[in-house]
Amino acid sequence: MTIRFDGQVAIVTGAGHGLGRSYALALGARGAKVVVNDLGGAIDGSGGSKTPADEVVDEIRAAGGEAVANYDSVAERDSAANIVQSAVDAFGGVDIVINNAGIVRDKTFHKMSLDDYEFVVKVHFLGSIYVTHAAYPIMRDANYGRILMVSSNSGLYGNFGQTNYSAAKMAVVGFVNTLKLEGARNNITANALAPLAATRIAEPSGIFETYDRELVTTDAVAAMVTYLVSEDCTDSGNVIAATAGYYSKIQVMEGQGVQVDPREEMTPERIAELWPRIVSMDEPRAFNDAVENLTTVMAKE
């Protein structure tokens, strides 16, 4: 089996550097027509330049592929919608959206300005929503679509100095949890990725002082991304980790908990007695949606 994207149109936001660049090149090499979006700014979101997006487009075209550049910001509704319009104008539609654009403005919460908090959330979370919202009607009309949101282990597990980034990266998981249900009837999948590679956005973490950056390549992550947005991948609602040859599914799990007689008067003291059993993760389970969770909880005796 060879995975191809001939005739398909892909949007990759933040594709001028790092992981986004690798995604765009991989899709272009396999026949996709690619909209390479990048504002061309610094890692904190300031400034702008057409050069990064243009250079990736040139690489795709030099390899025999088709691509156009787009320099709009994902962080505003109109400019995000224009990214999708660029795909329609150049190639007639959109089949794939990879919401990769991101910035960092790291500080501990008590030192972080609300401007820095809001802007990071706007780029990572709302920016992903804006682009997807503009593309979604096109996918519904075509009865086909592949949407990939980019999460992070910072959001899934926490990371010191990144309350803004972490909150935004967990928010996209909540979005995927419901869009997987709504998109299913129109053959639209929604998945999330928690990647790690030696890129400029990962530099501030200092992780590459410990781990060999030569092993944490963008290509290893791009292979997973290419599969997730392909026609061959029909799974939806997954959060997938990808780094340095390691791939896994990440899932919210719920412990067995404690079921007491609803007629029993509950007090904080009683909760304290039950606490070790309440927080136990022995025999955890996952749920496909909130209805399944609620039904299971209410059925406990």
N, C-alpha and C positions, 0 to 999 in steps of 0.2 A: 504494500500500500504506500503510495506517495501522496502526501498532502499538498494540494494545490489550491490556488485562489484565482484562477483564470476567470476574468469577467467580473470579479468582485471588487468593491470599492471599500477601502479602509481609511479611517481617520485615526491618526495617532497624535495625541496632544503632547506637548513637551518633547518633541521628537528631534530636537536639534543636538542633544547631548545624551551621553550615558545610555540608560536602558531604553528610553524612547527611541533613540537613534537605532539601536539594535533591533527593536521591534519593527521599525519602518523598513530597514534594510532586509530583514528576514521575509517580511510579507512581499516586498517588491521583488525579491529574488524568486518567489514562488508564484508570481503572476498577478498579484494584486495591484490595483491602481491605488496609489497611496497619496493622501493629503498629509503632508508633513507640516504640522502646526508647531510653531515655537515663537514666543515673543522675543526671544534672544536676550533676556535680561540676566541679571546677576542671580546668585543663589537665593538672595533675600527678596527677589521679585522686582528690584529696582532696575531702571534702564531698559534698553531694548536695542535689538540689531537684527537685520534680515539675514545676516551671514550664516548663522547656524542652520536654519531651515534650508537656505539655498544650497549649502554644501551637501546636505543629506539628499536633497532632490538630485543634485548633480551626480552623486554616487549611484543612486538608483538608476538614473537614466544611462549612465556610463556602462552599467551592467546589463543594459537592454530592457529595463523596466520602465513603467510609467509613473510619474509623480508630479505633484504641484506643491508649491509652498504656500503657507498661510501664516500670517504674523499676528493674528488677533489674540487678545487675552481671553482666557476662559472665565475670568472673574467677573465679567459683566454680561448680562443677559443678551444684549444685542450683538456684542462682539463674539460671544460663544455661538450664537445662532449663525453668525456669518461664517464660522468654521464649517458648519454643516452645509451652508449654501455654497461654499467653495467646492465641496464634493459634488453637489448637484450640478453646478455650472460646468465643472470640468469633466465630470464622468457620468452624470445622469442619475446619481442616486447614492445610497450608502448602505453597506451591508455589515460593516464592522466598526465599532467605536472602542478605542482603547483610551481610557481616561488616565493618562500618565502624568500630565502636567503637575508640577509641584514646586514648592519653595520651603525654606526653613527660616524661622526667626526664633532661635532657641534662647530661652531664659527661664529661670525658676519662676513659678507662678507669681510670687509676691513682688518680683521685679519686672514682670511683663506688662507692657502697656496694653490697654484694650484694643488699640489700633493694630498692634502686632498680632494679638489673638484673633481678632476678627478677619484680618487679611489672610492669614494662613488657613483658617477655616473656609473662607470664601474661595480660595484657589483650590484647595484639595477636595472639599465636599461640595459646596454650591457650584463651583466650576464644573465638576463632574456631572452634577444634576442638570445644569444649563445645557451642556453639550448633548447629553443623552436625551433630554426633553425635546430638543430640536430635531434629533435624528429619529426618535421613536415613532412618530406618525408615518415616516417613510418606510420603516421596517414593518410596521403593522400592515400597511397597504401591500407590501411585497410578500407578506406572510413569511418573513425570514429576517433574522438579525442575530448578531453576536455582540454582546456588551461585556466589556471587562473593566471593572473598577480596581483601583490599586489601593490596597490597604497596607498595613505594616505591622511587624511584631511590636512596634512601639505602641500602637493602638490596642493590639490584642493583649499585650502583657504589661505595658507601661514602660516609660523610659525617662529618667531624671532630666528635667529641663525642657520637656516637650509636651506640656499639657495641651497646648493649642494643636500641635501636629497629631498627637495621640487621639484627641477627641474627634478630629476630622477623619482620621483613618479608621476609627471604629464606626463612625456614622455611615460610611459607605457600605459597611457590612450589613447594617440594618436595612439600607436601601436594597441591597441584593436579596436579602431574606424575603422581601415582599415582591420585588420585581420578578423573581423566579416564578412566582405563582401567577402573576398577572400576564407575563409574557408567554407562558406555556401554550396558550390557545393559539398564538400566532407564530409558533416556532421561533421564538426569540429567547435565547438563553442569556442569563446574567450570572457572572461569576466574579470572584474577587481574588486578587493575587497579593501575597505578602512576600515581596522579593528582597534580596540583598545582593548587591554587587558593588564592585569598586568604582563608584561614581562620585561626582562632586557633592551630591546631596547627602551622601553617607559620610563624607569626610569629617564633619564636625563631631560625629559620634566617637571618633578615636578608635573605632573597632579594628582598623587596619594596622594599628600599632601592635596588635596581638595576632591577627590572622593574615596570612599571605594573600595579598591582593591579586597575585597572579593566578590563584585558584578560584577566587570569587569573581568570575567573569560575567559580563553581560550576556554573552552568547548562551551560557547555561540557562539563564532565565528566559531568554528569547525563545528557546526551544519549547519550553512549557507554554509560553504565551501563544506561540504559533499554533500549537495544538488546541488550546482552549478556545480560540476564536475561529477554528476551522469548522467546516460542515460535518466533519467526522466526529466532533465532540458534541454530543447532544445532552450531556449532563449540565445541570443548572443549579445555582444556589450554593456552589462550593466556595470555600476559602482555601486557597492552595498556597503553601509555602514553597519557595524555590530559591535555592542558593547553593553554589559550590558542589553541584552534583547531588544535593539533598532535595527531595520533593516529598510533600506530605499533605494530607488534608487536615485542616484545623476546624474544630466544631465546638459550638457551645453545648455543654453537657449539664444535665441536672441530676443531682444525687437522689437517692430513694426518699430522703427526707423522713419526717415523722408525721404520722396520722394519729391525731387524738380525737376523742369524741367531741363533735362540734358543740355539744351541750355542756361540756366541761368549761368552767370559768377559767379563762387564761389570765395569768398575771406575769409581770416581768420576771418574778422569781421562778415561776414554772418554766418560762422560756430559758432561763439560765440553767436549770436542771437538764433541759432537753438539748441545750446548745451543741454538745459534742456529736449527738446523733443528727441534728439539723444540718451541720456543716460537713458531715461525713460524705466522701465521694466514693464509697463502696458501691459497686454495681450501678454506675451512672448510665443515663440514656439520653439520646438526642431526640428532638422532635422536628417534624417536617414543617409545622406551622403552629401558630398560636392556638388554633382550634383543637388540634391534636393534643397540645400541652394541657389546655384547660379541661378537655374531656377526660384525660388520664388522671389529672389531679382530683377532679370531682368524683371519679369512680373509686378512689381509694376508700377503704373502710378502716 
